[in-house]
Amino acid sequence: MSLEPYSFCFLRYVHEPLSGEFANVGVLLWAPDSKFLGFKASQKFRRLSHFFYGFQQQDYRSLIGRIERQFGKLSRSLADSQGVLPFDEAPKSARELALQVIPHDDAALQWSLSAGGITSSPSEELDALFQEVVARHYDSVDEARRDDATIFREFYSRAFEAPAVKPFIKEHEVNAPHASHVFSHAWKNGVWNVYQPLSFDLKRSENIRNKAYHWESLTRWLSQSAERPNVYLLLAASSGDQRRAYEDAKDLLHASGEANLIEEDEAGDFARDLERRILVAELAED
């Protein structure tokens, strides 16, 4: 199996740039070795209409259509010209390429920073990213019973809000040779300890498996970072009929040996242990 590096970035709808609120509506993936360029975006707007007052459906559709046509044309030109890019220098990241096609400004559609990894199939990776980050929020059939934000708020947030803990928690980006990820909750005690909530309370077993595959792969690649972080995955089990799929997902995440798994019924012990570790670290420094 031949693997190649790729990078990707998300297209975001920003209703009011000053507020900073956004929703991911598309993904661009760039694999320079094979010159694969793929862009997928959602034409659905019900979720945007719900969250953003005054959302203009027709303007949104026109913008998305224009971007799809531009990337489609560029992708076809790559295929027709034996992979020769119409740029002076080949872009090093998806965002760099994206900005050459759609420059950054204060408009409603903006690009995220790039992240990446390695894959044997850029097209399948594009589909997986689109499903995980964009489509699942729009398709009611694939909606989570509880999403990552919900399980964090209900079970794990109190651990990070404790007075002895909160001052030490910050956002941290782990960068490895072929992958990167921004963790919203992290603290450093010699090494970085980073925390990611993961809800497996999904309606379909294949979505549970795909999410486990994604995070098993990502934690493996992040473990190659020079800083060698301690990764903690804060889990939530299926509350429906997908318990077997959840157990399989846990087995897969355990297999790499690169992540510490915490389950929701362990949230109280996790909170006490986190507070104890931070207090011990602070006493050691004194």
Secondary structure by P-SEA (a helix, b strand, c coil): cbbbbbcbbbbbbbccccccbbbbcbbbbbbccccbbbbbbbcccaaaaaccccccaaaaaaaaaaaaaaaaaaaaaaaaaccccccccccccaaaaaaacccccccccccccccccccccaaaaaaaaaaacccccccccccccccaaaaaaaccccccccccccccbbbbbbbcccbbbbbcccccccbbbbbbbbbcccccaaaaaaaaaaaaaaaaaaaacccccbbbbbcccccccaaaaaaaaaaaaaccccbbbbcccaaaaaaaaaaaaaaaaaaaac
